[in-house]
Amino acid sequence: MPLTRTLADATVVITGASSGIGTATAYALARRGATVVLAARSADALAEVARHCQDLGGRALAVPTDVTDPAAVDRLAARAAAEFEHVDAWVNNAAVSAVGLFDEIPVAEFRRVVEVNLLGAAYGTRAALPWLAAAGGGVLVNNASVLAEVAMPYQSAYNATKHGIRGLADTVRQELRVTGRGNISICTVLPATIDTPFFRHAGNHSGRELVPPPPVYPPEVVAETIVRLLRRPRREAYAGGAARLLGLQWRLAPALAERALGWYAHRTQFGPTGAAGSSGNVFRADAEAERDGGWQGRRRQLVRMTAAFGLAAAGTAVGTVAAINRRSRTDRR
C-alpha cells in the first residue's frame, strides 16, 4: 500500500544521502514539502544537503551514520521518530564499490562492499519495519541497480550485493504478506548507469581510469522513480530505458546477453588513462554533497547507445525464438 500520509506530511529516511542519487532524492522530496532524515558518513556534506532541502521547502535532519553498524542504524530510526513523531518511508541507498578482477580485489575491500551494500540494506530494513508498522504502514525502497538482475565484469562484489538486495526484498515482502503486515510495501529500484560521483570514488584495482558505461542518465531519473514508488508502490521499477532493455535481454536469452554485456562493459567502463590502485571511498567518507559526477559528455551518447541496446534486444529476441523453434522441432521428432 502507499504512504498513509501525503508526501508533505511524511517523514522519509534516506541512507547514502550525502551525494548522488541520495542527494537528488532528498531534493525531490523536499520540493514536495516532505520531511527528510539524511544519513551517511560525511557529516559536512549531510549538513549542506539538509540546508538545501530546507531552502527547497522541506524539513531536514542530518544524522551521520555508518550503515555497517546495526546499532547506529537503529539509533537513526529512533532519532527520526523522536524528532518527527513517525517514520513513513525508508530508502536504502548507501553503496560503495571496488572495481577490478575478482581475484585481484583485496579481501578486506570485498568484505566492506558486502557490509555497506547488502548488510547496510538489511540493517536499514530491520530498523525501519517496526517504525513503519507504528505509523500504520509505509514504504521501504531499496536502490539495487540493474546489476541486481544482470551482471557486469570487474564489479563482482557490487554485482553480488545488488543481487542479494533483490533477494532480500523479495523474501521480506513475502513474509510481510503472509504475516498480515501487507500495509508495508517493499520496493526495489533498478537504475541504469547514473551520472553521480560513484565512479570517481569507487575503489579501483583495474589499473585504468574508471568511467560510466553509456548511456548515462541524470540522478533525477532515479529520484523521481523513488518518489513515484512512495506514491504508488510496485515490486520493482526500472530507472532509465537502458535498464529495462538490459533486463529484457537477460530474461530472453541469458547466455547471449551475458556475453554481449561482458564484451560491452569490458570496452566502455575504462578510460584511456592509467590509474594507481586505490580503495577509494570503500573505507573513508569523501562525499561533497554533489549530485552529478561530471559525466554529461557521456550522456550525449544516450540516444545512439540506447538505439544499439534496442537492436541488441531485437537480435536477442530473434535468436531466442529461433532457439525455441529448433527445440520444438527436435521434440516432435
Secondary structure, DSSP 8 states (H G I E B T S, - for coil): ---SS-GGG-EEEEESTTSHHHHHHHHHHHHTT-EEEEE-S-HHHHHHHHHHHHHTT-EEEE----TT-HHHHHHHHHHHHHHHS---EEEE-----EES-GGGS-HHHHHHHIIIIIIHHHHHHHHHHHHHHHTT-EEEEEE--GGGTS--TT-HHHHHHHHHHHHHHHHHHHHHHHTT-TTEEEEEEEE-SB-STHHHHSEE-SSEEE---SS-B-HHHHHHHHHHHHHS--SEEEESHHHHHHHHHHHH-HHHHHHHHHHHHHHHSEEEEE---B-TTSSS----S-S--S-HHHHTTHHHHHHHHHHHHHHHHHHHHHHHHHHHHHHH-
